[in-house]
Amino acid sequence: MTRALRLRLLTAISVALAVLTACGAFAARAPASSDGVVSFHRPAGDGPNAVARYWTAKRIAAARPLDATVNARGRLRVERSTAPRNHPIPFTSGPVTDAFLSGAIVHGKLFARLKGLDNECSATSVSSLNRSVILTAGHCVYNRRKGFARKLAFVPAYNNHLRPLGTWPYDSVYIPREWYQRNDNDFDFAAVVTDPQDGRAVNDAVGAVPLVANYPREQQTYAAFGYPINFADAQQMWRCDSPYGGDDPSAGPGTEQPAIAIGCDMGDGASGGGWIVSGAGIGSLTSFSYDGHPNVLYGPYFGDRALAVFGKAESVVPGAAEALERRFAACVQESRGCSHRFVAGDAPVLRFKDRDQANTSYRACVESPTAGRECASARTGARGESAYLSYFPGETGRHVAEWSVDGQVVERWVFKVRPENA
């Protein structure tokens, strides 16, 4: 290497060092350590005015707390918190000392058994066409991994192990598709149809509140009821009164109807308890809360899906599901048995059995392709078997036979009548 080249190289290095030194005037100074104390002094770019200007209202709102936790190895991990903010919501809380005087007997406990474990929630009697519907949380009656709960029983105005208005077993359960498929918090609600007791439906026996759906979220007040374990060991009805406290902060950007918040200090056991909207009717119920977010409860907003679920439930005739458990047996047959292929001129026979008891009145109807519907009534005999009803098809093609007991279809068969030599 020539001398001139060496000089140029050294000059380049000198220039680079000069740039680094100049840049260093604007960079953060390295922390200094002395006597076990480490110090850091504000860089020139962090002047008092610059710092004050940086913290705009928007940046302050977007700032997140730091969360420090110790892992299983004893190491401290510090992360930016993702927990929702706890904006205090004013509320009042206290026991319902007399459910009868206060009109709160529409609320009660819901007991259920899920995968071998007995659980309890809260629920509310809701005014329905069949006078038999209560509302509760979806997670009280269904879990994606464990399926539907069994042995459901509603105890209105439950108080310290007493059942002043009796026990109302369930007939059927209806939940939103969103809760069934993915346990979506925004759809954590369920409609439960109860069986009548002593000839009375639950709405008639204890009263009911109307369903309120698609109402304005803002400027509403709520009275939430339930049986929280953190008060009186879940043995007494509790109540919280609160204004609307905002929407679920974790709801996705595309969520049309996110869950709503109220201030309340009720804990486990209050799930499913109704939220009465401005004294008008039930507009939500207790669903979930966040760890580190005290005294705030969230409940689903009742929109079109709530109306659909409730509509299905209130159209049910309690007890009809039992009739559909194939207690009955029916068959389209003639002398050669059910597998016979009917041809024009054959006279099919409608045979009906009541497997559990004799002397059952029933009605058999057959609908032909064009001639319409023909029906006849009969009764099973002493052994639960019917006298055969003959049907004379006037045309070939698809025929549908139905058997009904007390107006409820309990069996349905489809059979075909073919042309001769078919």
C-alpha positions in Angstrom: 0.0 0.0 0.0 1.4 3.4 -1.0 1.7 6.2 1.5 -0.9 8.3 -0.3 -3.4 5.4 0.0 -2.7 5.1 3.7 -3.3 8.7 4.2 -6.6 8.6 2.5 -7.7 5.6 4.6 -6.8 7.3 7.8 -8.6 10.4 6.7 -11.7 8.4 6.1 -11.5 6.8 9.5 -11.0 10.2 11.1 -14.1 11.6 9.4 -16.2 8.6 10.6 -15.0 9.1 14.1 -15.9 12.7 13.9 -19.4 11.9 12.7 -19.9 9.4 15.5 -18.7 11.9 18.1 -21.0 14.6 16.7 -24.0 12.2 16.7 -23.2 11.2 20.3 -24.1 14.7 21.4 -27.7 14.0 20.5 -27.9 10.4 21.7 -28.7 9.2 25.3 -25.7 9.2 27.5 -24.7 5.8 28.8 -25.8 5.2 32.4 -23.2 5.9 35.0 -22.4 3.5 37.8 -20.7 4.4 41.1 -20.8 2.8 44.5 -23.6 0.5 43.5 -25.8 3.3 42.2 -26.7 3.6 38.5 -27.7 7.1 37.2 -29.1 8.3 34.0 -29.3 12.0 33.0 -31.9 13.4 30.6 -30.6 13.7 27.0 -30.6 17.1 25.3 -33.5 16.0 23.1 -35.7 15.4 26.2 -35.9 19.0 27.3 -38.7 20.0 29.7 -40.8 21.7 27.0 -40.4 18.8 24.5 -41.5 16.3 27.2 -44.5 18.4 28.1 -45.5 18.7 24.4 -45.1 15.0 23.8 -47.8 13.9 26.2 -50.9 14.9 24.3 -54.3 13.8 25.5 -54.3 11.1 22.7 -51.0 9.7 23.8 -52.1 9.7 27.5 -55.2 7.8 26.5 -53.2 5.2 24.5 -50.6 4.6 27.2 -50.8 1.2 29.0 -49.7 0.1 32.4 -46.6 -2.1 32.8 -47.4 -5.5 34.3 -44.6 -7.2 36.3 -45.1 -10.9 37.1 -42.8 -13.7 38.4 -42.7 -16.8 36.3 -42.2 -20.4 37.5 -38.4 -20.1 37.4 -38.5 -17.1 39.7 -37.7 -14.6 37.0 -39.4 -11.3 36.8 -41.1 -10.6 33.6 -42.2 -7.1 32.7 -44.7 -6.5 29.9 -47.1 -3.9 28.6 -50.5 -4.7 30.2 -53.3 -5.7 27.9 -55.9 -5.7 30.6 -58.9 -3.4 30.1 -59.0 -0.2 31.9 -61.0 0.1 35.1 -63.0 3.3 34.7 -64.9 3.4 38.0 -68.7 3.1 37.5 -70.9 4.4 40.3 -73.2 1.8 41.8 -75.1 0.8 44.9 -75.2 -2.7 46.2 -77.2 -4.5 48.9 -79.3 -7.5 49.9 -82.9 -8.0 48.8 -84.4 -8.3 52.3 -87.9 -9.2 51.1 -88.3 -10.5 47.6 -92.1 -10.6 47.9 -92.5 -7.0 49.0 -90.0 -5.6 46.5 -91.5 -7.6 43.6 -88.2 -9.5 43.1 -89.8 -13.0 43.2 -89.3 -13.2 39.4 -85.6 -13.7 40.1 -84.2 -16.9 41.6 -81.5 -19.6 41.5 -80.9 -22.0 38.7 -79.4 -25.3 39.6 -77.8 -27.6 37.0 -75.6 -30.6 36.7 -72.8 -30.6 34.1 -70.5 -33.5 33.6 -71.0 -35.0 37.0 -70.7 -31.7 38.9 -73.6 -29.8 40.5 -73.6 -26.0 39.8 -75.7 -23.0 40.6 -76.4 -19.7 38.7 -79.1 -17.1 38.7 -82.1 -16.6 36.4 -85.2 -14.5 35.8 -88.8 -15.3 34.8 -89.6 -13.5 31.5 -93.1 -12.9 30.1 -93.7 -15.4 27.3 -96.5 -16.7 25.1 -96.3 -20.1 26.7 -95.9 -18.5 30.2 -92.9 -20.8 30.8 -89.6 -19.1 29.9 -86.8 -18.0 32.1 -83.5 -16.3 31.0 -80.0 -17.1 32.2 -76.4 -17.1 31.0 -75.4 -19.4 28.2 -72.4 -20.7 30.2 -74.8 -21.9 32.9 -76.4 -24.4 30.6 -73.9 -25.2 27.9 -70.1 -25.6 27.5 -68.4 -26.4 24.2 -66.2 -29.2 25.8 -68.8 -30.5 28.2 -72.1 -30.2 26.3 -75.5 -29.2 27.7 -76.2 -29.3 31.4 -78.9 -31.6 32.8 -81.2 -31.6 35.8 -81.9 -27.9 35.4 -84.3 -26.5 38.1 -85.4 -22.9 38.7 -86.1 -21.9 42.3 -87.7 -18.4 42.3 -87.2 -16.2 45.4 -84.7 -18.7 46.9 -83.6 -17.7 50.4 -81.2 -19.5 52.7 -82.1 -23.0 51.5 -85.8 -22.2 51.5 -88.0 -22.6 48.3 -91.0 -20.4 49.1 -92.5 -20.8 45.6 -91.4 -24.3 44.8 -89.0 -25.8 42.2 -89.5 -25.6 38.4 -87.7 -28.3 36.4 -86.7 -27.6 32.8 -88.3 -28.8 29.6 -85.8 -27.5 27.0 -83.0 -25.1 26.4 -82.3 -22.6 23.6 -79.0 -20.8 23.0 -77.6 -18.6 20.2 -75.5 -20.2 17.5 -72.6 -17.9 18.4 -72.5 -19.3 21.9 -72.9 -22.9 20.8 -70.1 -22.8 18.2 -67.5 -20.6 19.9 -68.7 -19.4 23.3 -68.8 -15.8 22.1 -69.1 -13.5 25.2 -71.4 -11.2 23.3 -74.0 -13.9 23.1 -73.7 -15.5 26.5 -77.4 -16.0 27.2 -80.0 -18.8 27.1 -83.8 -19.2 27.2 -85.0 -22.2 29.3 -88.5 -23.5 29.0 -89.8 -24.8 32.4 -92.5 -27.4 33.0 -95.8 -26.4 34.7 -96.1 -27.3 38.4 -99.5 -28.2 39.9 -101.1 -27.0 36.7 -99.5 -23.5 36.8 -96.8 -22.1 34.5 -93.9 -20.3 36.1 -94.9 -16.8 34.7 -98.3 -17.2 36.2 -97.1 -18.4 39.5 -94.3 -15.9 40.2 -94.8 -13.1 37.7 -92.6 -12.1 34.8 -90.7 -9.2 33.3 -90.9 -8.3 29.6 -87.9 -8.8 27.3 -86.4 -5.4 26.2 -84.3 -5.6 23.0 -82.6 -3.2 20.6 -82.9 -0.3 23.1 -80.4 2.6 23.2 -77.4 1.7 25.3 -76.6 5.1 26.6 -78.5 6.9 29.4 -79.9 3.7 30.8 -79.9 2.5 34.4 -79.8 -1.1 35.4 -81.0 -3.1 38.5 -79.0 -6.4 38.4 -80.1 -9.3 40.6 -78.3 -12.5 41.5 -77.0 -14.8 44.2 -73.2 -14.0 44.6 -71.0 -16.2 46.7 -69.1 -13.2 48.1 -72.3 -12.1 49.9 -74.1 -14.4 52.3 -72.4 -17.4 50.7 -74.9 -17.1 47.8 -77.8 -17.8 50.1 -79.5 -14.5 49.7 -80.7 -12.5 46.7 -78.5 -9.4 46.0 -79.0 -6.3 44.0 -76.8 -3.7 42.3 -78.1 -0.4 40.8 -75.8 1.2 38.2 -75.9 3.4 35.1 -74.5 2.2 31.8 -70.8 2.0 32.1 -69.7 1.5 28.5 -69.0 -1.4 26.2 -66.7 -4.4 26.5 -63.2 -3.0 25.8 -62.0 -6.3 24.3 -64.8 -6.6 21.7 -63.4 -6.9 18.2 -63.7 -3.9 15.8 -66.3 -5.7 13.8 -68.6 -6.5 16.7 -72.0 -5.0 16.1 -73.4 -5.5 19.6 -70.6 -5.8 22.2 -71.4 -6.6 25.8 -72.2 -3.8 28.1 -70.8 -2.9 31.5 -72.3 -1.8 34.8 -70.8 -1.1 38.2 -71.4 -4.0 40.6 -69.5 -6.0 43.3 -71.4 -9.3 42.9 -69.1 -12.3 42.4 -69.5 -15.9 41.3 -73.1 -17.3 41.4 -74.6 -14.1 40.1 -74.2 -15.4 36.5 -77.5 -15.4 34.6 -79.2 -12.9 37.0 -81.4 -10.5 35.1 -80.6 -6.8 34.5 -83.8 -4.7 34.6 -83.4 -1.7 32.2 -84.7 1.6 33.6 -87.5 -0.3 35.3 -89.0 -1.4 31.9 -87.9 -5.0 31.5 -84.9 -7.3 31.2 -82.3 -6.0 28.8 -79.3 -8.1 29.8 -77.9 -10.4 32.4 -74.7 -11.1 34.3 -72.2 -12.8 32.1 -68.5 -12.2 32.9 -65.9 -9.9 34.5 -62.2 -9.2 34.1 -59.4 -10.1 36.5 -57.8 -6.9 37.8 -61.0 -5.0 36.9 -62.9 -4.9 40.1 -66.6 -3.9 40.6 -67.5 -4.1 37.0 -69.8 -6.7 35.5 -70.5 -7.3 31.8 -73.6 -8.6 30.2 -74.8 -9.3 26.6 -76.7 -6.6 24.8 -80.1 -8.0 23.8 -80.6 -7.5 20.0 -82.1 -9.5 17.2 -80.4 -12.7 18.2 -81.9 -12.5 21.7 -85.4 -12.0 20.1 -84.9 -15.1 17.9 -83.8 -17.3 20.8 -86.6 -16.1 23.0 -89.1 -16.5 20.2 -88.1 -20.2 19.7 -88.5 -20.8 23.4 -91.8 -19.1 23.9 -93.4 -21.1 21.0 -92.7 -24.4 22.7 -95.4 -26.4 24.4 -93.9 -27.6 27.6 -93.8 -31.4 27.8 -93.9 -31.8 24.0 -90.3 -32.9 23.9 -91.2 -36.0 26.1 -93.7 -37.0 23.5 -91.0 -37.0 20.9 -88.7 -39.4 22.7 -90.2 -42.3 20.6 -92.4 -43.5 23.4 -94.6 -44.4 20.5 -94.1 -46.8 17.6 -95.8 -46.6 14.3 -95.6 -48.3 10.9 -97.1 -48.3 7.5 -97.7 -51.9 6.6 -100.0 -54.5 5.3 -100.0 -58.3 5.8 -96.5 -58.8 4.4 -94.9 -56.3 6.8 -93.4 -52.9 6.8 -90.9 -53.7 4.0 -93.7 -54.3 1.5 -93.6 -52.2 -1.7 -97.1 -51.0 -2.2 -98.5 -51.0 -5.7 -101.7 -49.5 -7.0 -104.6 -51.5 -5.7 -102.9 -52.4 -2.4 -104.5 -51.1 0.8 -101.7 -50.0 3.2 -102.4 -50.3 6.9 -101.4 -47.7 9.5 -100.3 -49.4 12.7 -99.7 -47.6 15.9 -98.4 -48.7 19.4 -98.1 -46.9 22.7 -95.1 -48.6 24.3 -95.8 -47.3 27.8 -99.6 -47.5 28.4 -102.8 -48.8 26.8 -105.9 -46.9 25.8 -104.2 -44.0 24.1 -106.3 -41.8 21.8 -104.5 -40.9 18.7 -105.1 -39.5 15.2 -103.6 -40.8 12.0 -103.3 -38.6 8.8 -102.0 -39.4 5.4 -101.2 -36.8 2.8 -101.1 -37.9 -0.9 -99.4 -36.2 -3.8 -102.5 -34.3 -5.1 -105.6 -35.5 -3.2 -104.6 -33.7 0.0 -104.9 -34.9 3.6 -107.1 -37.6 5.1 -107.4 -38.3 8.8 -109.0 -40.8 11.2 -109.1 -41.1 15.0 -108.6 -44.3 17.0 -107.5 -45.6 20.3 -104.9 -48.3 21.3 -106.3 -51.4 23.0 -105.6 -53.0 26.3 -102.1 -54.0 25.3 -101.2 -50.7 23.8 -101.7 -51.9 20.2 -104.1 -50.3 17.8 -106.8 -51.7 15.6 -105.3 -51.3 12.2 -106.4 -48.4 10.1 -106.5 -49.1 6.4 -105.7 -46.4 3.9 -106.8 -46.7 0.3 -104.4 -44.7 -2.0 -106.1 -43.2 -5.0 -102.9 -42.4 -6.8 -99.3 -43.5 -7.0 -96.3 -41.5 -5.7 -95.1 -40.2 -2.4 -97.4 -40.4 0.6 -96.7 -39.1 4.1 -98.3 -40.6 7.2 -98.4 -38.9 10.6 -99.6 -40.0 14.0 -100.6 -37.4 16.7 -101.3 -37.7 20.4 -103.0 -34.7 22.1 -102.3 -32.6 19.0 -98.6 -33.3 19.0 -97.0 -35.3 16.1 -95.2 -38.2 17.6 -94.3 -40.3 14.5 -93.9 -39.6 10.8 -93.4 -42.0 7.9 -92.9 -41.5 4.2 -93.9 -44.3 1.8 -94.4 -44.7 -1.9 -97.1 -46.3 -3.9 -95.9 -47.6 -7.3 -97.8 -48.5 -10.5 -98.6 -52.1 -11.0 -95.5 -54.2 -12.2 -93.2 -51.3 -11.3 
